[in-house]
Amino acid sequence: MINSIATLDRADILAGLVDLVGSSKISTDEAELKDASVDRFKKYQSVHGIYDAPTPVAIVFAESTDDVAAVLRFANDNLVNVVPRTGRTGTEGGLETSVVDTIVLDGSRMKAVLNIDEENMQVTVQAGVQLQVLEDQLRERGLTTGHSPQSKPLAQYGGLVATRSIGQFSTLYGAIEDMVQGVEAVFPGGDVRRIKSVPRRAAGPDIRHIVIGNEGALCFITEVTVKVFKYQPENNEFHGALVDDMRTGIAILREVITNGFHPSVVRLYSPEDAKQHFAHFSNDKCVVVFVAEGPAGIVKATSEEIRRVIGKHHHETVDPALIEAWFDNLNWGQDKIDAEKRVMLESKHLGYTTEVSADWSAVGDVYDAVLRRIREEYPHAADLTMLGGHSSHSYQTGTNMYFVYDYRIDCSPEEEIEKYHIPLNAIIVEEALRHGGSMVHHHGIGKYRTPWTLEEHGTAYPILAALKTAFDPNGIMNKGTIFPAAGAIQPAAENAGSAASVR
């Protein structure tokens, strides 16, 4: 917890907000405020009604860019911490209110689809537009965003851009930073800045990337323009294979990608992780999955290459219908989140993920090192009911690795995060960095990976730090997110690097 540096007390902050935007845009409901103090990093504690982060003063539901500007101007003038949010699907503590008397600034009411420009193949939306809502509108016109994270039914555009989101079809369509053409954001002091949408420009550094991925630590995103693509699902072709080990699977993924082909889905599951998705056919093997998508000719050529590369390795072919059935049930809506909560309460069992990235030459070593360290060094390894991983986003130079770990909880809800999640997360991050990879592929730094921010960026860190100094000199934007701040997370998390191992 970080003490407030605000020049106003809690009552005066609330009164000031009511004067600015009116009481109809403000919630002070105690249950809502507690829920707003955390995100899914602390899902086990919150499902038990345990909230140890400071309760915010209020949730302000902005309905316009003017509302956002007014709140940020007020917060900056009075040194009040602000946590921006939209769809609330964050997983790394970025939405936690680490500072006493924080304002949670919510953009979910800003949900207008402002313009669908079919000629120029782009769409402009406000921050609170749900990805699923936009996708449904576009598909009626034969278009798609190409963006499909697992949180698609719930995620909203402000958060997608702020966390540098990626979707399940990224190998074809790219990540959110590849899709964003233009953006509007409000900075501390209430300054509204617009970056226009153009196909490309060489007018200095690409300043879109000051906004994309800022995680609410620099500004509040209010409007986004993204590319759209032709939607041709009738051409989709599905491919699956069982292989004996992860390194064979990695070699298959690498050859398809580096030969210049871009299936929309490119995945490899370890035997343990595969059991969660493909138990009816995985047979304790690694599962390789491809989906070829797009114009018919491209799909045909891509499928031929996939079959050729898989055919070079010992494998068992999977019925494409089985892959298609899996493909149709990828996303998580509120129903699955509610079901997960019931399981947590009833069985004291939990699952988490930590995603990293590495070069092709290193990713197999990262995978092996993580599993070895957890099995041999983690003192509570006996409580793990599943440990594995999958690769789901590949590039010319490398791929990601999504580590998945499930465990029985043999402690109180208050102790769970420090006994299990924090040390397991730390081992994975440490090994990714030790092998030259990145500590985070797409969920963002949030607050719980800040102990490694300096190591992640190395000698480039002063460039990142200078953005905070320049754009948020009073430090009122989501303190403790991206940029380490003492007290933002509990000491066990701040010291996670040394606590992760018993060596």
C-alpha positions as CSV (number, residue, x, y, z in Angstrom):
1,M,0.0,0.0,0.0
2,I,1.2,3.5,-0.9
3,N,0.0,6.5,1.2
4,S,-1.9,9.2,-0.7
5,I,-0.1,12.4,-1.5
6,A,-3.3,14.1,-2.5
7,T,-3.9,17.7,-1.3
8,L,-7.6,16.8,-0.6
9,D,-9.0,14.3,1.9
10,R,-11.3,11.5,0.8
11,A,-14.6,13.5,1.3
12,D,-13.3,16.5,-0.7
13,I,-12.1,14.3,-3.6
14,L,-15.6,12.8,-3.8
15,A,-17.2,16.2,-3.6
16,G,-14.9,17.5,-6.3
17,L,-15.8,14.6,-8.6
18,V,-19.5,15.2,-8.1
19,D,-19.1,18.8,-9.0
20,L,-17.2,17.9,-12.2
21,V,-19.3,15.1,-13.7
22,G,-22.5,14.7,-11.6
23,S,-23.5,12.0,-9.2
24,S,-25.1,9.9,-12.0
25,K,-21.6,9.1,-13.3
26,I,-20.2,8.1,-9.9
27,S,-20.4,4.9,-7.9
28,T,-19.5,4.7,-4.2
29,D,-21.2,1.4,-3.6
30,E,-18.9,-0.4,-1.1
31,A,-19.1,-3.8,-3.0
32,E,-18.3,-2.2,-6.3
33,L,-15.4,-0.2,-4.8
34,K,-13.9,-3.4,-3.3
35,D,-14.3,-5.2,-6.6
36,A,-12.6,-2.3,-8.4
37,S,-9.6,-2.5,-6.1
38,V,-8.2,-5.7,-7.8
39,D,-8.1,-7.5,-11.1
40,R,-7.8,-11.2,-12.0
41,F,-4.3,-11.6,-10.6
42,K,-6.1,-11.9,-7.2
43,K,-9.1,-13.8,-8.4
44,Y,-8.9,-16.4,-5.6
45,Q,-8.8,-13.8,-2.8
46,S,-11.6,-11.8,-4.4
47,V,-13.9,-14.8,-4.8
48,H,-13.6,-15.3,-1.1
49,G,-14.4,-11.6,-0.4
50,I,-10.8,-10.7,0.6
51,Y,-9.6,-7.3,-0.6
52,D,-6.3,-6.1,0.8
53,A,-5.7,-3.2,-1.6
54,P,-6.9,0.3,-0.6
55,T,-10.5,0.8,-1.4
56,P,-10.9,3.6,-4.0
57,V,-12.8,6.8,-3.3
58,A,-15.1,6.3,-6.2
59,I,-15.6,4.8,-9.6
60,V,-16.2,7.6,-12.2
61,F,-18.0,6.3,-15.3
62,A,-16.8,8.7,-18.0
63,E,-19.3,9.2,-20.9
64,S,-17.1,11.5,-23.1
65,T,-13.6,12.6,-23.7
66,D,-14.5,15.8,-21.9
67,D,-15.4,13.8,-18.8
68,V,-12.0,12.1,-18.9
69,A,-10.2,15.4,-19.4
70,A,-12.0,17.0,-16.5
71,V,-11.2,14.1,-14.1
72,L,-7.6,13.9,-15.1
73,R,-7.2,17.7,-14.8
74,F,-8.7,17.6,-11.3
75,A,-6.6,14.6,-10.3
76,N,-3.4,16.2,-11.5
77,D,-4.1,19.5,-9.8
78,N,-4.8,17.7,-6.5
79,L,-2.3,14.8,-6.8
80,V,-4.9,12.1,-6.7
81,N,-3.9,8.7,-8.1
82,V,-6.1,7.4,-11.0
83,V,-6.5,3.9,-12.3
84,P,-8.0,3.8,-15.8
85,R,-10.0,0.8,-16.9
86,T,-12.5,-0.4,-19.5
87,G,-13.4,-4.1,-19.9
88,R,-11.7,-5.2,-16.6
89,T,-10.1,-8.3,-18.0
90,G,-6.6,-7.5,-16.7
91,T,-4.6,-10.3,-15.2
92,E,-1.3,-8.8,-14.0
93,G,-2.5,-6.4,-11.2
94,G,-2.6,-3.4,-13.4
95,L,-6.0,-2.5,-12.2
96,E,-5.2,-2.8,-8.5
97,T,-5.5,0.4,-6.5
98,S,-2.2,0.5,-4.8
99,V,-2.5,4.0,-3.5
100,V,-4.9,5.2,-0.8
101,D,-7.8,7.4,-2.0
102,T,-7.5,6.4,-5.7
103,I,-10.0,7.4,-8.4
104,V,-11.0,4.5,-10.7
105,L,-11.8,6.1,-14.0
106,D,-14.0,3.8,-16.1
107,G,-14.5,4.2,-19.9
108,S,-17.1,1.4,-20.4
109,R,-19.9,3.9,-21.1
110,M,-18.0,5.3,-24.0
111,K,-19.3,2.7,-26.4
112,A,-20.1,4.3,-29.7
113,V,-18.9,2.8,-32.9
114,L,-18.1,6.2,-34.6
115,N,-17.3,5.2,-38.2
116,I,-17.0,2.0,-40.2
117,D,-15.0,3.1,-43.3
118,E,-15.2,0.2,-45.8
119,E,-13.3,2.0,-48.5
120,N,-10.3,2.7,-46.4
121,M,-10.7,-0.6,-44.4
122,Q,-10.7,0.9,-41.0
123,V,-13.1,1.5,-38.1
124,T,-13.1,4.2,-35.3
125,V,-14.5,3.4,-31.9
126,Q,-14.7,4.8,-28.4
127,A,-12.7,3.2,-25.6
128,G,-15.7,1.3,-24.2
129,V,-16.7,-0.5,-27.3
130,Q,-16.7,-4.3,-26.7
131,L,-14.6,-6.2,-29.2
132,Q,-17.4,-8.8,-29.6
133,V,-20.0,-6.1,-30.4
134,L,-17.8,-4.5,-33.0
135,E,-16.9,-7.8,-34.5
136,D,-20.6,-8.8,-34.8
137,Q,-21.3,-5.5,-36.7
138,L,-18.3,-5.9,-39.0
139,R,-19.2,-9.5,-39.9
140,E,-22.6,-8.4,-41.1
141,R,-20.6,-6.5,-43.7
142,G,-18.2,-9.3,-44.5
143,L,-15.4,-7.7,-42.5
144,T,-13.4,-8.6,-39.4
145,T,-11.0,-6.9,-37.0
146,G,-8.9,-10.0,-37.0
147,H,-8.5,-9.5,-33.3
148,S,-9.7,-12.4,-31.1
149,P,-8.2,-12.6,-27.6
150,Q,-9.8,-15.2,-25.3
151,S,-11.5,-12.3,-23.5
152,K,-13.2,-11.2,-26.7
153,P,-16.8,-11.3,-25.3
154,L,-15.8,-8.9,-22.5
155,A,-12.7,-6.9,-23.6
156,Q,-13.1,-3.3,-24.6
157,Y,-10.9,-1.3,-27.0
158,G,-9.3,1.1,-24.4
159,G,-7.9,-1.8,-22.4
160,L,-7.0,-3.8,-25.5
161,V,-4.8,-1.0,-26.8
162,A,-3.5,0.0,-23.3
163,T,-2.3,-3.5,-22.5
164,R,-0.8,-4.3,-26.0
165,S,-3.3,-7.1,-26.5
166,I,-2.9,-9.9,-28.9
167,G,-5.5,-12.2,-30.4
168,Q,-5.7,-15.9,-31.3
169,F,-5.3,-15.2,-35.0
170,S,-2.3,-13.0,-34.6
171,T,0.1,-14.9,-36.9
172,L,-2.1,-13.7,-39.8
173,Y,-3.6,-10.4,-38.7
174,G,-1.0,-9.2,-36.2
175,A,-1.3,-7.9,-32.7
176,I,-3.2,-4.8,-31.6
177,E,-0.1,-2.6,-32.3
178,D,-0.2,-3.8,-35.9
179,M,-3.9,-2.9,-36.2
180,V,-4.0,0.5,-34.5
181,Q,-3.9,3.3,-37.1
182,G,-4.9,6.3,-35.1
183,V,-5.7,7.0,-31.4
184,E,-7.0,9.7,-29.1
185,A,-5.8,9.9,-25.5
186,V,-6.0,12.2,-22.6
187,F,-2.9,13.0,-20.5
188,P,-2.6,14.3,-17.0
189,G,-3.7,17.9,-16.8
190,G,-6.6,17.1,-19.2
191,D,-4.6,17.5,-22.4
192,V,-6.3,15.7,-25.3
193,R,-4.0,14.4,-28.0
194,R,-5.0,12.9,-31.3
195,I,-2.7,10.9,-33.5
196,K,-4.2,10.8,-37.0
197,S,-4.8,7.6,-39.0
198,V,-2.6,7.2,-42.1
199,P,-1.3,4.1,-43.9
200,R,2.3,4.9,-42.9
201,R,4.5,7.8,-42.3
202,A,8.2,8.6,-41.6
203,A,7.6,11.7,-39.7
204,G,9.9,10.9,-36.8
205,P,9.5,8.1,-34.2
206,D,6.1,6.4,-34.2
207,I,4.4,8.2,-31.4
208,R,1.4,5.8,-31.4
209,H,3.6,3.6,-29.3
210,I,3.7,6.0,-26.4
211,V,0.0,5.3,-26.1
212,I,-0.2,1.7,-27.1
213,G,0.8,-0.5,-24.2
214,N,0.9,2.4,-21.7
215,E,-1.3,0.4,-19.2
216,G,-2.9,3.6,-17.9
217,A,0.5,4.7,-16.5
218,L,0.8,7.6,-18.9
219,C,-2.7,8.5,-20.3
220,F,-6.3,7.4,-20.7
221,I,-7.2,6.1,-24.2
222,T,-10.6,7.5,-25.4
223,E,-10.8,6.6,-29.1
224,V,-9.1,4.2,-31.4
225,T,-9.0,3.6,-35.2
226,V,-8.0,0.1,-36.3
227,K,-7.7,-1.8,-39.6
228,V,-10.3,-4.2,-40.7
229,F,-10.0,-7.2,-43.1
230,K,-12.2,-9.3,-45.4
231,Y,-14.0,-12.0,-43.5
232,Q,-13.9,-15.3,-45.4
233,P,-14.6,-18.1,-42.9
234,E,-16.0,-20.4,-45.7
235,N,-12.3,-20.9,-46.8
236,N,-11.0,-22.0,-43.4
237,E,-9.1,-25.2,-43.3
238,F,-8.1,-26.9,-40.0
239,H,-5.0,-29.0,-39.3
240,G,-3.8,-31.0,-36.3
241,A,-1.1,-33.5,-35.6
242,L,0.3,-35.4,-32.6
243,V,4.0,-35.3,-32.1
244,D,6.3,-36.9,-29.5
245,D,7.9,-33.8,-28.0
246,M,7.9,-30.0,-27.8
247,R,11.1,-29.5,-29.8
248,T,9.6,-31.4,-32.7
249,G,6.5,-29.2,-32.5
250,I,8.6,-26.0,-32.3
251,A,10.6,-27.1,-35.4
252,I,7.3,-27.5,-37.3
253,L,6.0,-24.1,-36.3
254,R,9.3,-22.5,-37.1
255,E,9.6,-24.0,-40.6
256,V,6.0,-23.0,-41.6
257,I,6.5,-19.4,-40.4
258,T,10.0,-18.8,-41.6
259,N,9.1,-20.1,-45.1
260,G,6.8,-17.2,-45.4
261,F,3.4,-18.6,-44.5
262,H,0.9,-17.1,-42.1
263,P,-1.8,-19.4,-40.8
264,S,-4.2,-17.5,-38.6
265,V,-3.8,-20.0,-35.8
266,V,-0.4,-21.6,-35.1
267,R,-0.2,-23.6,-31.8
268,L,1.7,-26.2,-30.0
269,Y,0.5,-27.8,-26.7
270,S,2.6,-29.9,-24.3
271,P,1.0,-33.2,-23.3
272,E,-0.1,-31.9,-20.0
273,D,-1.7,-28.8,-21.4
274,A,-3.2,-30.7,-24.3
275,K,-5.2,-32.8,-21.8
276,Q,-7.2,-29.7,-20.9
277,H,-8.3,-29.1,-24.4
278,F,-7.8,-32.3,-26.4
279,A,-8.1,-35.2,-23.9
280,H,-10.4,-37.1,-26.3
281,F,-7.6,-37.6,-28.8
282,S,-4.2,-36.2,-27.5
283,N,-3.0,-39.6,-26.1
284,D,-0.3,-38.0,-23.9
285,K,1.3,-36.5,-27.0
286,C,2.1,-32.9,-28.0
287,V,-0.6,-31.4,-30.1
288,V,0.2,-29.1,-33.1
289,V,-2.7,-27.0,-34.4
290,F,-3.0,-24.8,-37.5
291,V,-5.8,-22.9,-39.1
292,A,-5.4,-21.6,-42.6
293,E,-7.6,-18.5,-43.3
294,G,-8.2,-15.9,-46.0
295,P,-8.7,-16.0,-49.7
296,A,-9.1,-19.5,-51.2
297,G,-5.8,-19.5,-53.1
298,I,-3.8,-18.4,-50.0
299,V,-5.6,-21.0,-47.9
300,K,-4.8,-23.8,-50.4
301,A,-1.1,-22.9,-50.6
302,T,-0.8,-22.5,-46.8
303,S,-2.5,-25.9,-46.2
304,E,-0.2,-27.6,-48.6
305,E,2.8,-26.2,-46.8
306,I,1.5,-27.2,-43.4
307,R,0.9,-30.8,-44.6
308,R,4.4,-30.8,-46.2
309,V,6.2,-29.7,-43.1
310,I,4.3,-31.9,-40.7
311,G,4.9,-34.8,-43.1
312,K,8.7,-34.4,-42.5
313,H,8.3,-35.5,-38.9
314,H,7.0,-38.6,-37.1
315,H,3.4,-37.7,-36.3
316,E,-0.2,-38.8,-36.1
317,T,-2.8,-36.8,-38.1
318,V,-5.8,-35.4,-36.2
319,D,-9.2,-35.3,-37.8
320,P,-9.7,-31.7,-38.9
321,A,-13.3,-31.8,-37.5
322,L,-11.8,-32.2,-34.0
323,I,-9.7,-29.1,-34.5
324,E,-12.7,-27.1,-35.9
325,A,-14.8,-28.1,-32.9
326,W,-12.0,-26.8,-30.6
327,F,-11.7,-23.6,-32.6
328,D,-15.4,-22.8,-32.2
329,N,-15.1,-22.7,-28.4
330,L,-12.0,-20.7,-27.8
331,N,-13.3,-17.6,-26.0
332,W,-14.2,-16.9,-22.4
333,G,-17.3,-15.0,-21.5
334,Q,-18.8,-14.2,-18.2
335,D,-20.4,-17.7,-18.0
336,K,-16.9,-19.4,-17.9
337,I,-15.6,-16.9,-15.4
338,D,-18.6,-17.6,-13.1
339,A,-18.0,-21.3,-13.5
340,E,-14.3,-20.9,-12.6
341,K,-15.4,-19.0,-9.5
342,R,-17.6,-21.9,-8.4
343,V,-14.8,-24.4,-8.9
344,M,-12.4,-22.2,-6.8
345,L,-14.9,-22.1,-4.0
346,E,-16.0,-25.7,-4.1
347,S,-12.7,-27.5,-4.7
348,K,-9.9,-25.1,-3.6
349,H,-8.3,-25.6,-7.0
350,L,-7.0,-22.9,-9.2
351,G,-5.2,-22.4,-12.6
352,Y,-3.0,-19.5,-13.8
353,T,-0.9,-18.7,-16.8
354,T,2.3,-16.8,-17.3
355,E,3.3,-15.9,-20.9
356,V,6.8,-15.0,-22.1
357,S,8.5,-14.9,-25.5
358,A,11.9,-16.0,-26.8
359,D,13.9,-16.6,-30.1
360,W,13.4,-19.9,-31.9
361,S,16.8,-21.0,-30.7
362,A,16.0,-20.3,-27.0
363,V,12.3,-21.1,-26.5
364,G,12.8,-24.9,-26.1
365,D,15.4,-24.2,-23.5
366,V,13.1,-21.8,-21.7
367,Y,10.4,-24.4,-21.6
368,D,12.7,-27.2,-20.3
369,A,14.3,-24.9,-17.7
370,V,11.0,-23.7,-16.3
371,L,9.6,-27.2,-15.9
372,R,12.8,-28.5,-14.4
373,R,13.1,-25.6,-11.8
374,I,9.5,-25.9,-10.8
375,R,9.6,-29.6,-10.4
376,E,12.9,-29.7,-8.6
377,E,13.1,-26.4,-6.7
378,Y,9.6,-25.1,-6.0
379,P,8.9,-26.3,-2.4
380,H,5.2,-26.9,-3.0
381,A,5.4,-28.8,-6.3
382,A,3.4,-31.6,-4.8
383,D,0.4,-29.4,-4.9
384,L,0.5,-28.9,-8.6
385,T,-2.1,-30.9,-10.5
386,M,-0.9,-29.7,-13.9
387,L,2.2,-28.1,-15.3
388,G,2.7,-27.5,-19.0
389,G,2.5,-24.9,-21.7
390,H,1.7,-24.0,-25.2
391,S,3.0,-21.7,-28.0
392,S,0.2,-19.7,-29.6
393,H,1.8,-16.6,-31.3
394,S,4.7,-17.0,-33.7
395,Y,7.0,-14.7,-35.6
396,Q,9.8,-14.8,-38.1
397,T,12.3,-14.7,-35.3
398,G,10.7,-16.6,-32.5
399,T,7.5,-17.5,-30.6
400,N,5.8,-17.1,-27.3
401,M,5.4,-19.7,-24.5
402,Y,2.3,-19.7,-22.4
403,F,3.0,-21.6,-19.2
404,V,0.0,-23.1,-17.5
405,Y,-0.1,-24.3,-13.9
406,D,-2.9,-25.6,-11.8
407,Y,-2.7,-26.4,-8.2
408,R,-4.6,-27.6,-5.1
409,I,-4.7,-24.8,-2.5
410,D,-3.4,-26.1,0.8
411,C,-3.5,-22.8,2.8
412,S,-5.9,-20.0,3.6
413,P,-7.2,-17.7,0.8
414,E,-5.0,-14.9,2.2
415,E,-1.8,-17.0,1.8
416,E,-2.5,-18.4,-1.7
417,I,-0.9,-15.7,-3.7
418,E,2.4,-15.7,-1.9
419,K,2.6,-19.5,-1.5
420,Y,1.7,-20.4,-5.2
421,H,1.1,-17.7,-7.8
422,I,4.0,-15.3,-7.0
423,P,6.8,-17.8,-6.8
424,L,5.6,-19.8,-9.8
425,N,5.3,-16.6,-11.9
426,A,8.8,-15.5,-10.8
427,I,10.5,-18.7,-11.9
428,I,9.0,-18.4,-15.4
429,V,9.9,-14.7,-15.7
430,E,13.5,-15.4,-14.5
431,E,14.1,-18.2,-17.0
432,A,12.7,-16.1,-19.9
433,L,15.1,-13.3,-19.0
434,R,18.0,-15.6,-18.4
435,H,17.6,-17.0,-21.9
436,G,17.4,-13.6,-23.5
437,G,13.6,-13.5,-24.0
438,S,11.0,-11.2,-22.8
439,M,9.3,-11.5,-19.3
440,V,5.9,-10.8,-20.9
441,H,4.5,-11.4,-24.3
442,H,1.0,-9.8,-24.2
443,H,-0.7,-9.5,-20.8
444,G,1.4,-6.4,-19.8
445,I,3.7,-5.7,-16.9
446,G,0.8,-4.7,-14.6
447,K,2.2,-4.4,-11.1
448,Y,3.4,-8.0,-10.5
449,R,6.1,-8.0,-13.1
450,T,7.6,-4.7,-12.2
451,P,10.3,-6.3,-10.1
452,W,11.9,-7.2,-13.4
453,T,11.1,-4.1,-15.5
454,L,14.7,-2.8,-15.2
455,E,16.1,-6.2,-16.2
456,E,13.7,-6.5,-19.1
457,H,14.8,-3.2,-20.6
458,G,18.4,-3.0,-19.5
459,T,20.3,0.0,-20.7
460,A,17.1,1.2,-22.6
461,Y,15.2,1.6,-19.3
462,P,16.0,5.4,-19.1
463,I,14.1,5.8,-22.4
464,L,11.0,4.3,-20.8
465,A,11.4,6.1,-17.5
466,A,11.7,9.4,-19.4
467,L,8.2,8.9,-20.7
468,K,6.8,8.8,-17.2
469,T,8.7,11.9,-16.3
470,A,7.6,13.8,-19.3
471,F,3.9,12.9,-19.5
472,D,3.1,12.2,-15.8
473,P,5.5,14.4,-13.8
474,N,3.2,14.4,-10.7
475,G,2.9,10.6,-10.8
476,I,-0.9,10.4,-10.7
477,M,-1.4,7.8,-13.4
478,N,-1.8,4.2,-12.1
479,K,1.2,4.3,-9.7
480,G,3.1,1.1,-9.5
481,T,2.1,-0.2,-13.0
482,I,5.0,-0.7,-15.5
483,F,7.2,1.5,-13.4
484,P,8.3,-0.1,-10.0
485,A,7.0,1.8,-6.9
486,A,7.8,0.7,-3.4
487,G,4.7,-0.5,-1.6
488,A,2.6,-1.0,-4.7
489,I,2.6,-4.7,-4.2
490,Q,3.3,-6.8,-1.1
491,P,6.9,-7.3,0.0
492,A,6.8,-11.0,-1.1
493,A,6.0,-9.9,-4.6
494,E,8.5,-7.1,-4.7
495,N,11.2,-9.6,-3.6
496,A,9.9,-12.3,-6.0
497,G,13.1,-12.7,-7.8
498,S,15.0,-13.9,-4.7
499,A,12.0,-15.7,-3.2
500,A,11.2,-17.8,-6.3
501,S,13.9,-20.3,-5.7
502,V,15.3,-22.2,-2.7
503,R,18.8,-22.5,-4.3
